[in-house]
């Protein structure tokens, strides 16, 4: 199982609404994530907007590709796009770049 961690930046003035949106992630979005191979997916948000994501998957590239093919992902990403800092205007799923794992204690 591959462990994946990534960092994104939420706009500081949107933190409360971002938290609220994640209190009730659409069931269809949750099912799409599971079906696409996203397991133990967690998001952690710091007060300055730093967002850390963690998930486990067999193949991150494949899981991202499968998610990108779902219609619910396109709708979710469009609805969340304005929460994130990105000078290129990309959605969050296009900004995800895994961090290098440098230590693991099983």
Secondary structure as GFF3:
##gff-version 3
##sequence-region A 1 106
A	DSSP	beta_strand	2	9	.	.	.	ID=ss1
A	DSSP	three_ten_helix	12	14	.	.	.	ID=ss2
A	DSSP	alpha_helix	15	21	.	.	.	ID=ss3
A	DSSP	three_ten_helix	22	24	.	.	.	ID=ss4
A	DSSP	alpha_helix	27	35	.	.	.	ID=ss5
A	DSSP	beta_strand	39	45	.	.	.	ID=ss6
A	DSSP	beta_strand	50	57	.	.	.	ID=ss7
A	DSSP	alpha_helix	60	68	.	.	.	ID=ss8
A	DSSP	alpha_helix	71	80	.	.	.	ID=ss9
A	DSSP	three_ten_helix	81	83	.	.	.	ID=ss10
A	DSSP	alpha_helix	92	95	.	.	.	ID=ss11
###
